[in-house]
Amino acid sequence: MSFHGQSGIVVVNNKTYDLDKLSPEERHRVEHLVLHEKHRGHESMHMEMFFILIATLVVAQILLVQWRKYYFQSYQTATLLGMWIVPVFLCLKLSWHRFLYVWSVFSVITGLMTYWATRKPLAGTTPRRVYTWFLLCYKMSYALGIAGYLVMMGALFGLSILFMVKPNVAMDFGLVLLFYGLYFGVVARDFAEVCSDKMASHIGYYTKTGMPTRKLDEGVCAVCGQPIVRQDEDEDGVSNGAEKVVVLNCAHSFHDFCIRGWCIVGKKQTCPYCKEKVDLKRMFPNPWEKPHILYGNLLDWIRYLVAWQPVIITLVQGINWALGLE
């Protein structure tokens, strides 16, 4: 294999190729041949690089687990910053402007919600407003994730041809939808958790440790601090317009909207007042609600891949470069 000085001209196995005149498929095939020729005879080096990758992944995983166990607050902050910033650098490098536009709009609105959630004194309408935004983000990310998965499966089984769309185009579109859903779902949940802690601590009914600083009066929601008006129906079955109320095992009552935001979006599984564990199966008996809970668990797992995996891969590349491995 050799390269000529002229741009786009390569010689592989005594055959000359002009990459600029080849179709995308042929160009990819030739570039693949060039890569194979370049790395021929480097099997031992590749094995060494593989062991470095495995060792780094194992050590990094152990360190991350210990960091999360003993210094959870700093781990959570670093992970959130990584989730928020790392994809942006990648998109700037690859000129993926569409993601940057969506990310900018999301960041502005989320930043505004975070600002409102951290103000003292906390406005009475702020918890509802903040949970509305993050619950909307959660539902949209869930819809995008499902849509992306269905589009990818359709492309895999050739169903995209029915819509006059090439399988590779449909697969790319499905991957984009899936990425948007998972990424913004994870980031929104992490910001929602931060906002939930801040708002609850400002209201005074919730503390991470110890007893609450305020006594919870009957008929008050500990999540938003607003009165609870129970939903009743008259003889004709017409609702009075009040919001549905959820009563936990500990007998504390909350607005249905608030406790959903607290448990599903804010990732809390304890009572906002007494910290007794919430039975999610009892609180959401409808089988259609369970996928939302499972999706939330999936987002927690995705966080590691998006925030820390690029950092680990970059570290591996740095080690390989330091050792002179290619």
Secondary structure per residue as TSV (DSSP state, phi and psi in degrees):
chain	resnum	aa	ss	phi	psi
A	1	M	-	360.0	142.0
A	2	S	E	-153.7	160.9
A	3	F	E	-118.6	137.8
A	4	H	-	-89.7	162.9
A	5	G	S	-66.2	-31.0
A	6	Q	S	-66.7	136.9
A	7	S	T	-63.7	132.7
A	8	G	T	86.9	-1.4
A	9	I	E	-101.5	123.5
A	10	V	E	-133.7	153.5
A	11	V	E	-123.1	120.6
A	12	V	E	-129.1	123.8
A	13	N	T	53.5	46.0
A	14	N	T	64.6	19.0
A	15	K	E	-118.2	134.6
A	16	T	E	-97.7	132.9
A	17	Y	E	-126.8	136.8
A	18	D	E	-102.9	102.9
A	19	L	G	-60.9	-29.4
A	20	D	G	-70.7	-19.6
A	21	K	G	-102.4	0.3
A	22	L	S	-91.0	154.9
A	23	S	-	-69.9	161.5
A	24	P	H	-55.8	-38.7
A	25	E	H	-67.2	-44.6
A	26	E	H	-67.1	-38.5
A	27	R	H	-62.6	-42.4
A	28	H	H	-63.4	-40.2
A	29	R	H	-64.0	-43.3
A	30	V	H	-66.9	-42.3
A	31	E	H	-62.6	-34.2
A	32	H	H	-65.7	-41.0
A	33	L	H	-63.4	-41.5
A	34	V	H	-61.6	-41.3
A	35	L	H	-63.9	-41.2
A	36	H	H	-65.1	-42.5
A	37	E	H	-65.1	-37.3
A	38	K	H	-64.5	-36.1
A	39	H	T	-101.1	9.0
A	40	R	T	-67.2	135.5
A	41	G	T	86.2	3.7
A	42	H	-	-106.6	27.3
A	43	E	H	-59.6	-41.7
A	44	S	H	-65.5	-38.5
A	45	M	H	-65.4	-40.5
A	46	H	H	-65.1	-37.8
A	47	M	H	-65.2	-38.8
A	48	E	H	-64.3	-41.0
A	49	M	H	-65.1	-35.7
A	50	F	H	-65.1	-43.9
A	51	F	H	-65.7	-35.5
A	52	I	H	-63.5	-41.2
A	53	L	H	-62.4	-48.3
A	54	I	H	-63.3	-45.1
A	55	A	H	-62.6	-41.8
A	56	T	H	-65.1	-40.9
A	57	L	H	-62.6	-42.9
A	58	V	H	-65.9	-48.1
A	59	V	H	-63.5	-42.7
A	60	A	H	-63.0	-40.4
A	61	Q	H	-63.9	-42.2
A	62	I	H	-62.5	-44.9
A	63	L	H	-64.4	-40.5
A	64	L	H	-65.5	-40.1
A	65	V	H	-64.1	-43.6
A	66	Q	H	-67.4	-38.7
A	67	W	H	-61.7	-46.2
A	68	R	H	-64.9	-34.5
A	69	K	H	-70.8	-42.3
A	70	Y	H	-101.6	-24.6
A	71	Y	-	-133.9	62.6
A	72	F	H	-62.6	-39.7
A	73	Q	H	-62.5	-46.8
A	74	S	H	-68.8	-35.8
A	75	Y	H	-62.7	-44.5
A	76	Q	H	-62.9	-42.5
A	77	T	H	-64.4	-45.7
A	78	A	H	-63.8	-39.5
A	79	T	H	-65.7	-41.9
A	80	L	H	-64.0	-42.9
A	81	L	H	-63.9	-40.2
A	82	G	H	-63.8	-43.2
A	83	M	H	-61.5	-36.2
A	84	W	H	-79.9	-34.2
A	85	I	H	-103.8	-40.9
A	86	V	H	-54.7	-48.4
A	87	P	H	-62.2	-27.6
A	88	V	H	-66.2	-44.0
A	89	F	H	-62.0	-39.9
A	90	L	H	-63.6	-42.7
A	91	C	H	-70.8	-33.9
A	92	L	H	-63.9	-40.5
A	93	K	H	-66.4	-38.0
A	94	L	H	-95.9	2.0
A	95	S	T	59.4	43.5
A	96	W	-	-90.5	81.5
A	97	H	H	-70.1	-31.7
A	98	R	H	-60.1	-44.1
A	99	F	H	-62.9	-38.9
A	100	L	H	-64.3	-36.5
A	101	Y	H	-65.5	-48.1
A	102	V	H	-63.4	-41.8
A	103	W	H	-62.6	-38.7
A	104	S	H	-65.0	-45.5
A	105	V	H	-63.1	-45.5
A	106	F	H	-60.8	-42.9
A	107	S	H	-65.9	-38.9
A	108	V	H	-65.0	-48.7
A	109	I	H	-67.1	-43.9
A	110	T	H	-64.8	-39.2
A	111	G	H	-61.7	-38.2
A	112	L	H	-66.2	-42.0
A	113	M	H	-64.1	-41.3
A	114	T	H	-64.1	-38.8
A	115	Y	H	-62.1	-46.2
A	116	W	H	-63.8	-37.8
A	117	A	H	-70.2	-21.4
A	118	T	T	-101.2	3.5
A	119	R	-	-80.2	149.4
A	120	K	S	-125.1	132.2
A	121	P	S	-72.6	155.8
A	122	L	-	-82.3	126.6
A	123	A	-	-66.0	147.0
A	124	G	T	-64.0	-27.2
A	125	T	T	-88.4	-8.4
A	126	T	H	-64.3	-47.6
A	127	P	H	-56.5	-44.4
A	128	R	H	-64.0	-41.8
A	129	R	H	-64.6	-44.2
A	130	V	H	-65.7	-46.6
A	131	Y	H	-66.2	-32.5
A	132	T	H	-61.1	-44.9
A	133	W	H	-65.6	-48.3
A	134	F	H	-72.1	-31.0
A	135	L	H	-69.0	-36.2
A	136	L	H	-63.2	-44.7
A	137	C	H	-60.6	-41.1
A	138	Y	H	-63.8	-46.2
A	139	K	H	-67.4	-38.8
A	140	M	H	-66.4	-40.6
A	141	S	H	-66.0	-36.8
A	142	Y	H	-63.9	-44.7
A	143	A	H	-64.9	-42.7
A	144	L	H	-64.8	-40.3
A	145	G	H	-62.7	-44.9
A	146	I	H	-65.3	-44.2
A	147	A	H	-62.1	-43.3
A	148	G	H	-62.3	-41.2
A	149	Y	H	-64.1	-43.8
A	150	L	H	-65.3	-40.2
A	151	V	H	-64.0	-42.2
A	152	M	H	-64.5	-41.7
A	153	M	H	-65.0	-38.7
A	154	G	H	-63.2	-40.9
A	155	A	H	-67.3	-36.2
A	156	L	H	-65.4	-36.1
A	157	F	T	-96.0	8.9
A	158	G	T	79.9	10.4
A	159	L	G	-71.4	-20.3
A	160	S	G	-64.2	-23.8
A	161	I	G	-63.8	-29.9
A	162	L	G	-62.2	-25.7
A	163	F	G	-102.0	16.0
A	164	M	T	58.9	36.7
A	165	V	-	-119.0	132.5
A	166	K	-	-65.5	143.0
A	167	P	H	-56.4	-40.1
A	168	N	H	-67.2	-34.6
A	169	V	H	-67.9	-43.9
A	170	A	H	-63.7	-39.4
A	171	M	H	-64.0	-43.2
A	172	D	H	-62.3	-42.1
A	173	F	H	-63.8	-42.3
A	174	G	H	-63.3	-40.2
A	175	L	H	-63.7	-39.3
A	176	V	H	-63.6	-46.3
A	177	L	H	-61.1	-43.3
A	178	L	H	-64.1	-42.3
A	179	F	H	-63.8	-45.8
A	180	Y	H	-60.3	-44.4
A	181	G	H	-62.9	-48.0
A	182	L	H	-69.1	-44.4
A	183	Y	H	-64.4	-54.8
A	184	F	H	-70.1	-26.0
A	185	G	H	-64.5	-43.0
A	186	V	H	-67.1	-49.1
A	187	V	H	-64.2	-41.3
A	188	A	H	-63.8	-40.2
A	189	R	H	-65.2	-38.8
A	190	D	H	-67.2	-43.2
A	191	F	H	-65.5	-36.7
A	192	A	H	-63.1	-38.2
A	193	E	H	-64.0	-42.7
A	194	V	H	-62.4	-45.9
A	195	C	H	-65.0	-38.3
A	196	S	H	-60.2	-45.9
A	197	D	H	-61.2	-46.2
A	198	K	H	-63.9	-47.4
A	199	M	H	-64.8	-45.1
A	200	A	H	-63.6	-39.9
A	201	S	H	-69.2	-34.2
A	202	H	H	-70.5	-37.4
A	203	I	H	-67.5	-34.8
A	204	G	T	102.5	-4.3
A	205	Y	S	-88.0	-8.1
A	206	Y	-	-134.2	136.8
A	207	T	-	-137.6	148.2
A	208	K	S	-64.2	-37.2
A	209	T	S	-135.4	152.5
A	210	G	S	81.8	-169.1
A	211	M	-	-89.8	151.6
A	212	P	-	-61.7	154.1
A	213	T	S	-85.5	-10.3
A	214	R	S	-130.0	149.0
A	215	K	-	-84.6	132.5
A	216	L	-	-83.2	112.8
A	217	D	-	-76.7	152.7
A	218	E	T	-65.2	136.6
A	219	G	T	85.8	16.1
A	220	V	B	-122.6	135.4
A	221	C	-	-83.4	124.7
A	222	A	T	-74.6	-13.0
A	223	V	T	-80.7	-46.3
A	224	C	T	-108.5	-13.5
A	225	G	-	77.3	9.8
A	226	Q	-	-100.5	156.0
A	227	P	B	-62.7	151.7
A	228	I	-	-103.3	122.1
A	229	V	-	-109.0	112.9
A	230	R	-	-70.5	146.7
A	231	Q	-	-83.5	118.5
A	232	D	-	-123.3	162.9
A	233	E	B	-126.3	145.0
A	234	D	-	-83.1	-172.3
A	235	E	T	-64.1	-26.4
A	236	D	T	-86.6	3.2
A	237	G	-	80.2	17.4
A	238	V	-	-92.1	129.0
A	239	S	B	-74.4	151.3
A	240	N	-	-80.9	0.6
A	241	G	S	90.7	-7.4
A	242	A	-	-73.2	161.8
A	243	E	-	-81.2	149.5
A	244	K	-	-63.8	143.3
A	245	V	E	-111.9	138.3
A	246	V	E	-112.4	128.0
A	247	V	E	-108.7	122.3
A	248	L	-	-82.4	174.3
A	249	N	T	-60.0	-27.9
A	250	C	T	-81.5	1.6
A	251	A	S	79.2	5.1
A	252	H	-	-83.7	139.6
A	253	S	E	-107.5	147.7
A	254	F	E	-145.5	156.0
A	255	H	E	-61.1	139.0
A	256	D	H	-56.9	-43.6
A	257	F	H	-62.9	-42.2
A	258	C	H	-66.5	-46.0
A	259	I	H	-70.7	-29.8
A	260	R	H	-65.4	-45.2
A	261	G	I	-63.4	-38.0
A	262	W	I	-64.6	-45.6
A	263	C	I	-84.6	-49.0
A	264	I	I	-82.7	-50.5
A	265	V	I	-83.2	-45.4
A	266	G	S	-79.6	-3.5
A	267	K	-	62.8	30.7
A	268	K	-	-102.2	134.0
A	269	Q	-	-121.7	28.0
A	270	T	B	-130.5	158.6
A	271	C	-	-60.6	133.2
A	272	P	T	-62.8	-12.5
A	273	Y	T	-109.7	-55.8
A	274	C	T	-100.1	-5.9
A	275	K	-	69.4	17.1
A	276	E	-	-71.5	141.9
A	277	K	B	-62.5	136.2
A	278	V	-	-88.2	131.4
A	279	D	-	-85.6	96.2
A	280	L	H	-64.4	-32.7
A	281	K	H	-65.3	-37.4
A	282	R	H	-75.4	-35.6
A	283	M	H	-74.3	-32.0
A	284	F	-	-122.4	73.0
A	285	P	-	-70.8	-23.0
A	286	N	S	-63.0	126.1
A	287	P	T	-61.6	-22.5
A	288	W	T	-72.5	-16.4
A	289	E	T	-81.8	-25.3
A	290	K	H	-63.0	-38.2
A	291	P	H	-57.6	-31.6
A	292	H	H	-63.4	-39.1
A	293	I	H	-68.5	-44.0
A	294	L	H	-63.8	-38.6
A	295	Y	H	-64.0	-37.2
A	296	G	H	-62.3	-39.4
A	297	N	H	-65.7	-37.3
A	298	L	H	-63.0	-40.7
A	299	L	H	-63.0	-36.4
A	300	D	H	-62.4	-37.3
A	301	W	H	-72.6	-35.5
A	302	I	H	-64.7	-29.7
A	303	R	H	-53.6	-42.4
A	304	Y	H	-62.0	-41.4
A	305	L	H	-66.1	-39.7
A	306	V	H	-81.1	-42.4
A	307	A	H	-83.3	-43.5
A	308	W	T	-104.5	-27.7
A	309	Q	H	-60.0	-45.5
A	310	P	H	-60.4	-35.9
A	311	V	H	-65.0	-42.6
A	312	I	H	-66.3	-43.3
A	313	I	H	-63.0	-40.5
A	314	T	H	-62.6	-39.6
A	315	L	H	-63.2	-41.7
A	316	V	H	-61.6	-43.9
A	317	Q	H	-62.9	-36.8
A	318	G	H	-65.6	-39.6
A	319	I	H	-64.8	-44.0
A	320	N	H	-61.3	-41.1
A	321	W	H	-65.6	-41.4
A	322	A	H	-64.2	-31.7
A	323	L	T	-90.3	1.6
A	324	G	T	75.9	24.2
A	325	L	-	-96.0	140.8
A	326	E	-	-126.0	360.0
